[in-house]
Amino acid sequence: MKNALGDTFADRQKTAAEAKAALLARFKPKPTVTDPDLKPRAEKKAEELAKVRETREAEKAARKQAQADAAEAAEAARLADEEAALNAKRGERKERKALTKAEAQAARDAKYAARKARR
């Protein structure tokens, strides 16, 4: 029995069966890839994550080292400033003592000269 489109009932049934078979074929498992170099997605993701973690850890260690170096440099600068202040203070004290000593020596010399002049 032919209709206006030229398809018979058997043709329509055959087309429907082929469509159903194609629909079912989509759900069948695909053959696995046997390439030994191909890694599962989870494994690839784990490797990428390990690389990222390693990079971040290295960056973190570098930041920590830079902070430690900066703190050490600041401490060294502070100690150097304290040392310079202490040396300046010592220099002033030495100068003051030298002047006092010179004044005392001059006073002694004046006394000695006055005593000599009286004799």
LUMSE-852476 format. One record per residue: residue in three letters; z, x, y of N, C-alpha, C, O in turn. Coordinates in steps of 0.001 Angstrom, whole numbers. Layout:
% LUMSE-852476
<pt aa="ALA" n_w="Z" n_u="X" n_v="Y" ca_w="Z" ca_u="X" ca_v="Y" c_w="Z" c_u="X" c_v="Y" o_w="Z" o_u="X" o_v="Y"/>
...
***
This chain:
% LUMSE-852476
<pt aa="MET" n_w="0" n_u="827" n_v="-1152" ca_w="0" ca_u="0" ca_v="0" c_w="0" c_u="893" c_v="1243" o_w="930" o_u="1669" o_v="1463"/>
<pt aa="LYS" n_w="-1027" n_u="774" n_v="2030" ca_w="-1212" ca_u="1576" ca_v="3240" c_w="-825" c_u="741" c_v="4436" o_w="-1153" o_u="-441" o_v="4536"/>
<pt aa="ASN" n_w="-96" n_u="1410" n_v="5368" ca_w="206" ca_u="709" ca_v="6612" c_w="-695" c_u="1224" c_v="7712" o_w="-1664" o_u="1929" o_v="7429"/>
<pt aa="ALA" n_w="-409" n_u="897" n_v="8938" ca_w="-1295" ca_u="1242" ca_v="10049" c_w="-1332" c_u="2743" c_v="10307" o_w="-2327" o_u="3248" o_v="10827"/>
<pt aa="LEU" n_w="-266" n_u="3471" n_v="9954" ca_w="-219" ca_u="4910" ca_v="10209" c_w="-866" c_u="5710" c_v="9093" o_w="-1099" o_u="6908" o_v="9257"/>
<pt aa="GLY" n_w="-1150" n_u="5108" n_v="8008" ca_w="-1803" ca_u="5780" ca_v="6917" c_w="-828" c_u="6328" c_v="5893" o_w="-1244" o_u="7039" o_v="4979"/>
<pt aa="ASP" n_w="475" n_u="6017" n_v="6016" ca_w="1462" ca_u="6501" ca_v="5042" c_w="1688" c_u="5430" c_v="3989" o_w="1688" o_u="4231" o_v="4268"/>
<pt aa="THR" n_w="1873" n_u="5897" n_v="2807" ca_w="2222" ca_u="4977" ca_v="1744" c_w="3722" c_u="5032" c_v="1550" o_w="4395" o_u="5916" o_v="2080"/>
<pt aa="PHE" n_w="4239" n_u="4092" n_v="792" ca_w="5668" ca_u="4058" ca_v="518" c_w="6105" c_u="5331" c_v="-189" o_w="7182" o_u="5854" o_v="98"/>
<pt aa="ALA" n_w="5309" n_u="5828" n_v="-1085" ca_w="5629" ca_u="7041" ca_v="-1835" c_w="5675" c_u="8250" c_v="-907" o_w="6509" o_u="9141" o_v="-1068"/>
<pt aa="ASP" n_w="4761" n_u="8266" n_v="73" ca_w="4761" ca_u="9377" ca_v="1047" c_w="6050" c_u="9372" c_v="1862" o_w="6653" o_u="10415" o_v="2111"/>
<pt aa="ARG" n_w="6466" n_u="8141" n_v="2279" ca_w="7690" ca_u="8059" ca_v="3076" c_w="8905" c_u="8464" c_v="2249" o_w="9815" o_u="9117" o_v="2759"/>
<pt aa="GLN" n_w="8922" n_u="8080" n_v="978" ca_w="10042" ca_u="8450" ca_v="115" c_w="10075" c_u="9955" c_v="-114" o_w="11138" o_u="10575" o_v="-105"/>
<pt aa="LYS" n_w="8913" n_u="10521" n_v="-316" ca_w="8818" ca_u="11974" ca_v="-532" c_w="9291" c_u="12722" c_v="704" o_w="10028" o_u="13700" o_v="580"/>
<pt aa="THR" n_w="8883" n_u="12284" n_v="1903" ca_w="9301" ca_u="12919" ca_v="3160" c_w="10808" c_u="12791" c_v="3336" o_w="11466" o_u="13745" o_v="3751"/>
<pt aa="ALA" n_w="11357" n_u="11626" n_v="3027" ca_w="12798" ca_u="11415" ca_v="3151" c_w="13556" c_u="12322" c_v="2188" o_w="14591" o_u="12880" o_v="2555"/>
<pt aa="ALA" n_w="13060" n_u="12478" n_v="964" ca_w="13711" ca_u="13346" ca_v="-17" c_w="13670" c_u="14801" c_v="441" o_w="14643" o_u="15537" o_v="278"/>
<pt aa="GLU" n_w="12530" n_u="15214" n_v="1020" ca_w="12425" ca_u="16597" ca_v="1519" c_w="13385" c_u="16836" c_v="2695" o_w="14001" o_u="17897" o_v="2795"/>
<pt aa="ALA" n_w="13503" n_u="15851" n_v="3567" ca_w="14417" ca_u="15970" ca_v="4705" c_w="15859" c_u="16064" c_v="4222" o_w="16649" o_u="16857" o_v="4735"/>
<pt aa="LYS" n_w="16192" n_u="15239" n_v="3220" ca_w="17553" ca_u="15268" ca_v="2670" c_w="17822" c_u="16612" c_v="2007" o_w="18909" o_u="17171" o_v="2158"/>
<pt aa="ALA" n_w="16838" n_u="17140" n_v="1269" ca_w="16999" ca_u="18442" ca_v="614" c_w="17165" c_u="19550" c_v="1652" o_w="17970" o_u="20463" o_v="1463"/>
<pt aa="ALA" n_w="16402" n_u="19473" n_v="2756" ca_w="16524" ca_u="20477" ca_v="3824" c_w="17898" c_u="20396" c_v="4480" o_w="18491" o_u="21414" o_v="4838"/>
<pt aa="LEU" n_w="18404" n_u="19145" n_v="4633" ca_w="19723" ca_u="18952" ca_v="5225" c_w="20810" c_u="19557" c_v="4335" o_w="21735" o_u="20202" o_v="4828"/>
<pt aa="LEU" n_w="20693" n_u="19345" n_v="3028" ca_w="21665" ca_u="19887" ca_v="2092" c_w="21561" c_u="21406" c_v="1974" o_w="22557" o_u="22087" o_v="1728"/>
<pt aa="ALA" n_w="20348" n_u="21929" n_v="2151" ca_w="20142" ca_u="23372" ca_v="2023" c_w="20892" c_u="24137" c_v="3121" o_w="21261" o_u="25296" o_v="2929"/>
<pt aa="ARG" n_w="21117" n_u="23483" n_v="4280" ca_w="21834" ca_u="24163" ca_v="5369" c_w="23282" c_u="24482" c_v="4986" o_w="23873" o_u="25434" o_v="5495"/>
<pt aa="PHE" n_w="23849" n_u="23660" n_v="4069" ca_w="25245" ca_u="23847" ca_v="3699" c_w="25445" c_u="24808" c_v="2534" o_w="26577" o_u="25182" o_v="2227"/>
<pt aa="LYS" n_w="24373" n_u="25205" n_v="1893" ca_w="24502" ca_u="26137" ca_v="774" c_w="24862" c_u="27516" c_v="1310" o_w="24403" o_u="27899" o_v="2387"/>
<pt aa="PRO" n_w="25675" n_u="28268" n_v="575" ca_w="26045" ca_u="29606" ca_v="1055" c_w="24838" c_u="30529" c_v="1088" o_w="23978" o_u="30503" o_v="208"/>
<pt aa="LYS" n_w="24806" n_u="31338" n_v="2128" ca_w="23705" ca_u="32287" ca_v="2284" c_w="24006" c_u="33526" c_v="1436" o_w="25167" o_u="33834" o_v="1166"/>
<pt aa="PRO" n_w="22969" n_u="34222" n_v="1026" ca_w="23215" ca_u="35450" ca_v="263" c_w="23906" c_u="36481" c_v="1163" o_w="23617" o_u="36572" o_v="2356"/>
<pt aa="THR" n_w="24806" n_u="37240" n_v="580" ca_w="25569" ca_u="38212" ca_v="1363" c_w="24721" c_u="39441" c_v="1658" o_w="23787" o_u="39775" o_v="928"/>
<pt aa="VAL" n_w="25076" n_u="40095" n_v="2743" ca_w="24385" ca_u="41323" ca_v="3122" c_w="25055" c_u="42460" c_v="2367" o_w="26280" o_u="42575" o_v="2361"/>
<pt aa="THR" n_w="24259" n_u="43281" n_v="1743" ca_w="24823" ca_u="44346" ca_v="918" c_w="24700" c_u="45710" c_v="1592" o_w="24762" o_u="46743" o_v="926"/>
<pt aa="ASP" n_w="24527" n_u="45712" n_v="2900" ca_w="24423" ca_u="46975" ca_v="3639" c_w="25801" c_u="47633" c_v="3682" o_w="26739" o_u="47033" o_v="4205"/>
<pt aa="PRO" n_w="25956" n_u="48863" n_v="3141" ca_w="27283" ca_u="49487" ca_v="3119" c_w="27784" c_u="49885" c_v="4513" o_w="28989" o_u="50033" o_v="4715"/>
<pt aa="ASP" n_w="26859" n_u="50061" n_v="5483" ca_w="27272" ca_u="50448" ca_v="6828" c_w="27746" c_u="49253" c_v="7655" o_w="28381" o_u="49425" o_v="8695"/>
<pt aa="LEU" n_w="27441" n_u="48063" n_v="7197" ca_w="27824" ca_u="46871" ca_v="7924" c_w="29290" c_u="46568" c_v="7663" o_w="29714" o_u="46422" o_v="6517"/>
<pt aa="LYS" n_w="30063" n_u="46476" n_v="8748" ca_w="31497" ca_u="46216" ca_v="8605" c_w="31776" c_u="44770" c_v="8967" o_w="31067" o_u="44170" o_v="9776"/>
<pt aa="PRO" n_w="32806" n_u="44222" n_v="8367" ca_w="33178" ca_u="42846" ca_v="8725" c_w="33604" c_u="42767" c_v="10202" o_w="34061" o_u="43750" o_v="10785"/>
<pt aa="ARG" n_w="33447" n_u="41615" n_v="10766" ca_w="33753" ca_u="41415" ca_v="12179" c_w="35217" c_u="41751" c_v="12494" o_w="35507" o_u="42362" o_v="13522"/>
<pt aa="ALA" n_w="36124" n_u="41355" n_v="11619" ca_w="37549" ca_u="41614" ca_v="11853" c_w="37814" c_u="43126" c_v="11912" o_w="38607" o_u="43605" o_v="12722"/>
<pt aa="GLU" n_w="37132" n_u="43851" n_v="11036" ca_w="37307" ca_u="45312" ca_v="11007" c_w="36780" c_u="45939" c_v="12297" o_w="37408" o_u="46834" o_v="12862"/>
<pt aa="LYS" n_w="35625" n_u="45464" n_v="12757" ca_w="35055" ca_u="45975" ca_v="14008" c_w="35990" c_u="45688" c_v="15178" o_w="36236" o_u="46543" o_v="16030"/>
<pt aa="LYS" n_w="36501" n_u="44466" n_v="15193" ca_w="37405" ca_u="44068" ca_v="16272" c_w="38666" c_u="44923" c_v="16257" o_w="39159" o_u="45327" o_v="17310"/>
<pt aa="ALA" n_w="39189" n_u="45197" n_v="15060" ca_w="40394" ca_u="46009" ca_v="14938" c_w="40137" c_u="47431" c_v="15448" o_w="40992" o_u="48016" o_v="16111"/>
<pt aa="GLU" n_w="38958" n_u="47985" n_v="15138" ca_w="38618" ca_u="49324" ca_v="15614" c_w="38505" c_u="49358" c_v="17137" o_w="39007" o_u="50277" o_v="17785"/>
<pt aa="GLU" n_w="37836" n_u="48340" n_v="17704" ca_w="37697" ca_u="48278" ca_v="19158" c_w="39056" c_u="48148" c_v="19824" o_w="39322" o_u="48776" o_v="20849"/>
<pt aa="LEU" n_w="39914" n_u="47323" n_v="19229" ca_w="41256" ca_u="47134" ca_v="19763" c_w="42048" c_u="48435" c_v="19699" o_w="42781" o_u="48765" o_v="20631"/>
<pt aa="ALA" n_w="41901" n_u="49168" n_v="18607" ca_w="42596" ca_u="50451" ca_v="18480" c_w="42113" c_u="51423" c_v="19548" o_w="42913" o_u="52155" o_v="20132"/>
<pt aa="LYS" n_w="40802" n_u="51434" n_v="19807" ca_w="40263" ca_u="52324" ca_v="20849" c_w="40815" c_u="51947" c_v="22219" o_w="41213" o_u="52815" o_v="22995"/>
<pt aa="VAL" n_w="40836" n_u="50658" n_v="22508" ca_w="41348" ca_u="50195" ca_v="23804" c_w="42822" c_u="50555" c_v="23948" o_w="43255" o_u="51020" o_v="25003"/>
<pt aa="ARG" n_w="43584" n_u="50338" n_v="22889" ca_w="45016" ca_u="50669" ca_v="22933" c_w="45221" c_u="52164" c_v="23149" o_w="46087" o_u="52581" o_v="23918"/>
<pt aa="GLU" n_w="44415" n_u="52960" n_v="22462" ca_w="44531" ca_u="54423" ca_v="22598" c_w="44207" c_u="54849" c_v="24030" o_w="44891" o_u="55696" o_v="24605"/>
<pt aa="THR" n_w="43166" n_u="54258" n_v="24594" ca_w="42782" ca_u="54570" ca_v="25972" c_w="43894" c_u="54184" c_v="26930" o_w="44264" o_u="54960" o_v="27811"/>
<pt aa="ARG" n_w="44424" n_u="52981" n_v="26753" ca_w="45507" ca_u="52520" ca_v="27632" c_w="46742" c_u="53390" c_v="27486" o_w="47414" o_u="53689" o_v="28474"/>
<pt aa="GLU" n_w="47045" n_u="53798" n_v="26263" ca_w="48210" ca_u="54657" ca_v="26021" c_w="48030" c_u="56001" c_v="26722" o_w="48972" o_u="56538" o_v="27305"/>
<pt aa="ALA" n_w="46804" n_u="56543" n_v="26659" ca_w="46527" ca_u="57817" ca_v="27331" c_w="46663" c_u="57659" c_v="28847" o_w="47228" o_u="58523" o_v="29518"/>
<pt aa="GLU" n_w="46143" n_u="56554" n_v="29379" ca_w="46261" ca_u="56310" ca_v="30813" c_w="47721" c_u="56155" c_v="31219" o_w="48143" o_u="56655" o_v="32262"/>
<pt aa="LYS" n_w="48481" n_u="55461" n_v="30392" ca_w="49902" ca_u="55246" ca_v="30673" c_w="50649" c_u="56577" c_v="30656" o_w="51492" o_u="56833" o_v="31517"/>
<pt aa="ALA" n_w="50339" n_u="57419" n_v="29680" ca_w="50980" ca_u="58731" ca_v="29602" c_w="50610" c_u="59580" c_v="30816" o_w="51448" o_u="60302" o_v="31356"/>
<pt aa="ALA" n_w="49351" n_u="59489" n_v="31241" ca_w="48912" ca_u="60254" ca_v="32419" c_w="49643" c_u="59770" c_v="33670" o_w="50072" o_u="60578" o_v="34493"/>
<pt aa="ARG" n_w="49786" n_u="58436" n_v="33812" ca_w="50516" ca_u="57889" ca_v="34966" c_w="51970" c_u="58337" c_v="34942" o_w="52531" o_u="58715" o_v="35971"/>
<pt aa="LYS" n_w="52577" n_u="58291" n_v="33755" ca_w="53970" ca_u="58696" ca_v="33620" c_w="54138" c_u="60172" c_v="33975" o_w="55090" o_u="60550" o_v="34659"/>
<pt aa="GLN" n_w="53208" n_u="60998" n_v="33507" ca_w="53256" ca_u="62436" ca_v="33794" c_w="53077" c_u="62676" c_v="35292" o_w="53753" o_u="63524" o_v="35874"/>
<pt aa="ALA" n_w="52164" n_u="61927" n_v="35913" ca_w="51940" ca_u="62076" ca_v="37354" c_w="53191" c_u="61679" c_v="38135" o_w="53549" o_u="62333" o_v="39115"/>
<pt aa="GLN" n_w="53851" n_u="60610" n_v="37701" ca_w="55088" ca_u="60194" ca_v="38361" c_w="56168" c_u="61259" c_v="38192" o_w="56899" o_u="61570" o_v="39133"/>
<pt aa="ALA" n_w="56261" n_u="61812" n_v="36986" ca_w="57257" ca_u="62851" ca_v="36730" c_w="56967" c_u="64086" c_v="37580" o_w="57880" o_u="64689" o_v="38143"/>
<pt aa="ASP" n_w="55684" n_u="64458" n_v="37670" ca_w="55306" ca_u="65613" ca_v="38498" c_w="55623" c_u="65369" c_v="39965" o_w="56110" o_u="66259" o_v="40663"/>
<pt aa="ALA" n_w="55340" n_u="64144" n_v="40431" ca_w="55613" ca_u="63810" ca_v="41836" c_w="57115" c_u="63846" c_v="42105" o_w="57549" o_u="64344" o_v="43145"/>
<pt aa="ALA" n_w="57909" n_u="63320" n_v="41172" ca_w="59357" ca_u="63327" ca_v="41334" c_w="59876" c_u="64766" c_v="41331" o_w="60760" o_u="65121" o_v="42110"/>
<pt aa="GLU" n_w="59316" n_u="65578" n_v="40449" ca_w="59721" ca_u="66984" ca_v="40367" c_w="59357" c_u="67726" c_v="41655" o_w="60141" o_u="68531" o_v="42157"/>
<pt aa="ALA" n_w="58170" n_u="67451" n_v="42182" ca_w="57737" ca_u="68089" ca_v="43428" c_w="58627" c_u="67644" c_v="44589" o_w="58990" o_u="68456" o_v="45440"/>
<pt aa="ALA" n_w="58978" n_u="66359" n_v="44627" ca_w="59854" ca_u="65852" ca_v="45685" c_w="61231" c_u="66502" c_v="45596" o_w="61820" o_u="66870" o_v="46613"/>
<pt aa="GLU" n_w="61729" n_u="66639" n_v="44386" ca_w="63040" ca_u="67280" ca_v="44184" c_w="62977" c_u="68743" c_v="44601" o_w="63903" o_u="69246" o_v="45238"/>
<pt aa="ALA" n_w="61893" n_u="69430" n_v="44247" ca_w="61736" ca_u="70836" ca_v="44632" c_w="61663" c_u="70969" c_v="46157" o_w="62244" o_u="71889" o_v="46733"/>
<pt aa="ALA" n_w="60946" n_u="70046" n_v="46804" ca_w="60840" ca_u="70075" ca_v="48267" c_w="62204" c_u="69828" c_v="48904" o_w="62568" o_u="70479" o_v="49884"/>
<pt aa="ARG" n_w="62955" n_u="68883" n_v="48341" ca_w="64291" ca_u="68588" ca_v="48861" c_w="65202" c_u="69801" c_v="48723" o_w="65939" o_u="70147" o_v="49647"/>
<pt aa="LEU" n_w="65143" n_u="70445" n_v="47551" ca_w="65958" ca_u="71646" ca_v="47326" c_w="65540" c_u="72769" c_v="48268" o_w="66390" o_u="73499" o_v="48780"/>
<pt aa="ALA" n_w="64244" n_u="72912" n_v="48497" ca_w="63756" ca_u="73945" ca_v="49401" c_w="64241" c_u="73671" c_v="50824" o_w="64627" o_u="74597" o_v="51537"/>
<pt aa="ASP" n_w="64221" n_u="72398" n_v="51240" ca_w="64722" ca_u="72045" ca_v="52568" c_w="66213" c_u="72348" c_v="52696" o_w="66670" o_u="72888" o_v="53703"/>
<pt aa="GLU" n_w="66963" n_u="71986" n_v="51646" ca_w="68405" ca_u="72279" ca_v="51660" c_w="68650" c_u="73779" c_v="51735" o_w="69520" o_u="74239" o_v="52474"/>
<pt aa="GLU" n_w="67873" n_u="74539" n_v="50964" ca_w="68013" ca_u="75991" ca_v="50955" c_w="67685" c_u="76579" c_v="52324" o_w="68373" o_u="77481" o_v="52801"/>
<pt aa="ALA" n_w="66619" n_u="76057" n_v="52959" ca_w="66234" ca_u="76536" ca_v="54287" c_w="67323" c_u="76216" c_v="55310" o_w="67643" o_u="77044" o_v="56163"/>
<pt aa="ALA" n_w="67894" n_u="75003" n_v="55219" ca_w="68972" ca_u="74626" ca_v="56131" c_w="70184" c_u="75512" c_v="55912" o_w="70821" o_u="75946" o_v="56872"/>
<pt aa="LEU" n_w="70502" n_u="75779" n_v="54677" ca_w="71648" ca_u="76638" ca_v="54354" c_w="71415" c_u="78055" c_v="54855" o_w="72322" o_u="78681" o_v="55404"/>
<pt aa="ASN" n_w="70191" n_u="78566" n_v="54666" ca_w="69876" ca_u="79918" ca_v="55161" c_w="69959" c_u="79972" c_v="56683" o_w="70437" o_u="80957" o_v="57245"/>
<pt aa="ALA" n_w="69496" n_u="78922" n_v="57346" ca_w="69580" ca_u="78889" ca_v="58808" c_w="71039" c_u="78883" c_v="59249" o_w="71416" o_u="79579" o_v="60191"/>
<pt aa="LYS" n_w="71847" n_u="78098" n_v="58564" ca_w="73274" ca_u="78036" ca_v="58870" c_w="73925" c_u="79397" c_v="58659" o_w="74721" o_u="79853" o_v="59480"/>
<pt aa="ARG" n_w="73574" n_u="80039" n_v="57545" ca_w="74129" ca_u="81377" ca_v="57253" c_w="73700" c_u="82378" c_v="58323" o_w="74493" o_u="83200" o_v="58781"/>
<pt aa="GLY" n_w="72414" n_u="82288" n_v="58714" ca_w="71902" ca_u="83195" ca_v="59750" c_w="72655" c_u="83009" c_v="61055" o_w="73014" o_u="83986" o_v="61711"/>
<pt aa="GLU" n_w="72895" n_u="81766" n_v="61434" ca_w="73653" ca_u="81494" ca_v="62656" c_w="75064" c_u="82058" c_v="62544" o_w="75566" o_u="82663" o_v="63491"/>
<pt aa="ARG" n_w="75709" n_u="81866" n_v="61394" ca_w="77071" ca_u="82363" ca_v="61177" c_w="77088" c_u="83885" c_v="61253" o_w="77974" o_u="84465" o_v="61881"/>
<pt aa="LYS" n_w="76103" n_u="84543" n_v="60610" ca_w="76042" ca_u="86006" ca_v="60640" c_w="75847" c_u="86508" c_v="62069" o_w="76467" o_u="87483" o_v="62494"/>
<pt aa="GLU" n_w="74975" n_u="85823" n_v="62796" ca_w="74712" ca_u="86223" ca_v="64189" c_w="75976" c_u="86057" c_v="65030" o_w="76324" o_u="86924" o_v="65832"/>
<pt aa="ARG" n_w="76656" n_u="84926" n_v="64832" ca_w="77894" ca_u="84672" ca_v="65563" c_w="78949" c_u="85724" c_v="65234" o_w="79629" o_u="86230" o_v="66127"/>
<pt aa="LYS" n_w="79081" n_u="86051" n_v="63951" ca_w="80052" ca_u="87068" ca_v="63526" c_w="79691" c_u="88431" c_v="64105" o_w="80565" o_u="89179" o_v="64544"/>
<pt aa="ALA" n_w="78382" n_u="88752" n_v="64103" ca_w="77944" ca_u="90038" ca_v="64643" c_w="78276" c_u="90118" c_v="66130" o_w="78743" o_u="91150" o_v="66613"/>
<pt aa="LEU" n_w="78031" n_u="89019" n_v="66855" ca_w="78364" ca_u="89001" ca_v="68279" c_w="79871" c_u="89139" c_v="68488" o_w="80322" o_u="89877" o_v="69364"/>
<pt aa="THR" n_w="80644" n_u="88420" n_v="67670" ca_w="82100" ca_u="88503" ca_v="67778" c_w="82566" c_u="89922" c_v="67469" o_w="83446" o_u="90463" o_v="68138"/>
<pt aa="LYS" n_w="81963" n_u="90507" n_v="66450" ca_w="82327" ca_u="91872" ca_v="66067" c_w="81966" c_u="92846" c_v="67192" o_w="82736" o_u="93749" o_v="67520"/>
<pt aa="ALA" n_w="80795" n_u="92650" n_v="67769" ca_w="80360" ca_u="93521" ca_v="68865" c_w="81284" c_u="93362" c_v="70068" o_w="81635" o_u="94341" o_v="70725"/>
<pt aa="GLU" n_w="81675" n_u="92116" n_v="70351" ca_w="82594" ca_u="91881" ca_v="71464" c_w="83948" c_u="92532" c_v="71192" o_w="84535" o_u="93146" o_v="72083"/>
<pt aa="ALA" n_w="84437" n_u="92397" n_v="69971" ca_w="85718" ca_u="93000" ca_v="69605" c_w="85619" c_u="94515" c_v="69696" o_w="86546" o_u="95169" o_v="70174"/>
<pt aa="GLN" n_w="84505" n_u="95077" n_v="69244" ca_w="84295" ca_u="96535" ca_v="69305" c_w="84261" c_u="96980" c_v="70766" o_w="84841" o_u="98005" o_v="71124"/>
<pt aa="ALA" n_w="83577" n_u="96201" n_v="71604" ca_w="83502" ca_u="96542" ca_v="73028" c_w="84890" c_u="96480" c_v="73653" o_w="85238" o_u="97337" o_v="74466"/>
<pt aa="ALA" n_w="85690" n_u="95479" n_v="73287" ca_w="87043" ca_u="95353" ca_v="73824" c_w="87888" c_u="96531" c_v="73359" o_w="88654" o_u="97076" o_v="74154"/>
<pt aa="ARG" n_w="87776" n_u="96938" n_v="72113" ca_w="88529" ca_u="98089" ca_v="71595" c_w="88115" c_u="99365" c_v="72332" o_w="88942" o_u="100179" o_v="72744"/>
<pt aa="ASP" n_w="86802" n_u="99495" n_v="72476" ca_w="86310" ca_u="100688" ca_v="73175" c_w="86827" c_u="100727" c_v="74620" o_w="87177" o_u="101783" o_v="75147"/>
<pt aa="ALA" n_w="86864" n_u="99529" n_v="75245" ca_w="87372" ca_u="99470" ca_v="76628" c_w="88842" c_u="99850" c_v="76666" o_w="89269" o_u="100577" o_v="77563"/>
<pt aa="LYS" n_w="89625" n_u="99369" n_v="75703" ca_w="91052" ca_u="99711" ca_v="75643" c_w="91216" c_u="101209" c_v="75423" o_w="92036" o_u="101856" o_v="76075"/>
<pt aa="TYR" n_w="90438" n_u="101746" n_v="74509" ca_w="90523" ca_u="103172" ca_v="74191" c_w="90145" c_u="104012" c_v="75419" o_w="90793" o_u="105010" o_v="75733"/>
<pt aa="ALA" n_w="89083" n_u="103581" n_v="76098" ca_w="88652" ca_u="104309" ca_v="77296" c_w="89713" c_u="104216" c_v="78391" o_w="89963" o_u="105189" o_v="79102"/>
<pt aa="ALA" n_w="90339" n_u="103039" n_v="78525" ca_w="91384" ca_u="102870" ca_v="79545" c_w="92573" c_u="103737" c_v="79208" o_w="93170" o_u="104328" o_v="80107"/>
<pt aa="ARG" n_w="92939" n_u="103836" n_v="77938" ca_w="94068" ca_u="104662" ca_v="77515" c_w="93763" c_u="106134" c_v="77763" o_w="94627" o_u="106895" o_v="78200"/>
<pt aa="LYS" n_w="92522" n_u="106523" n_v="77480" ca_w="92125" ca_u="107917" ca_v="77692" c_w="92145" c_u="108258" c_v="79194" o_w="92503" o_u="109359" o_v="79612"/>
<pt aa="ALA" n_w="91744" n_u="107261" n_v="79965" ca_w="91684" ca_u="107492" ca_v="81427" c_w="93091" c_u="107621" c_v="81995" o_w="93262" o_u="108337" o_v="82981"/>
<pt aa="ARG" n_w="94089" n_u="106984" n_v="81443" ca_w="95463" ca_u="107078" ca_v="81908" c_w="96076" c_u="108425" c_v="81561" o_w="96970" o_u="108863" o_v="82285"/>
<pt aa="ARG" n_w="95693" n_u="109056" n_v="80591" ca_w="96311" ca_u="110327" ca_v="80142" c_w="95810" c_u="111428" c_v="80928" o_w="96204" o_u="112573" o_v="80708"/>
***
